[in-house]
Amino acid sequence: MKGRPIGSVIRQNIIEILYFMGNGYGYDIYKIYMDIFPKVTMRSIYYHLRKGLELGEFKIHKAGNEKGDYSWGSEAEKVYYSLGNGAKPFGKENVKEYFDKNKK
């Protein structure tokens, strides 16, 4: 088969995060990713979220505008993601430990 392989380490790590998180929006996923895994750019996280939507690994849980005090104004569009049917989480122990340790 020619071309790039479909799988991605970054996307699989996002799957692991959402497996324990349930659902979340891009920036929260990014912050957790940076705490657990090697550093990546926020742009890369959003790329893999979009790619995962195309592949059915993620689905949009909900989307909408939320009011708040942001540097760019009073509203922010937030898209919350959850796992889709194509996701295959492994239940990585380091991600589980992170969520167990950081439960509120």
NORPEKA-V129188 format. One record per backbone hydrogen bond with DSSP energy under -1.0 kcal/mol. CO is the residue of the C=O (numbers start at 0). NH is the residue of the N-H. Records with the same first field share a line. If there is no record, write none. Layout:
# NORPEKA-V129188
CO = NH, NH
This chain:
# NORPEKA-V129188
7 = 11
8 = 12
9 = 13
10 = 14
11 = 15
12 = 16
13 = 17
14 = 18
15 = 19
16 = 20
17 = 21
20 = 22
23 = 80
24 = 28
25 = 29
26 = 30
27 = 31
28 = 32
29 = 33
30 = 34
31 = 35
32 = 36
40 = 44
41 = 45
42 = 46
43 = 47
44 = 48
45 = 49
46 = 50
47 = 51
48 = 52
49 = 53
50 = 54
51 = 56, 57
55 = 85
56 = 83
58 = 81
61 = 79
63 = 77
65 = 75
72 = 69
73 = 67
75 = 65
77 = 63
79 = 60, 61
80 = 23
81 = 58
83 = 86
91 = 95
92 = 96
93 = 97
94 = 98
95 = 99
96 = 100
97 = 101
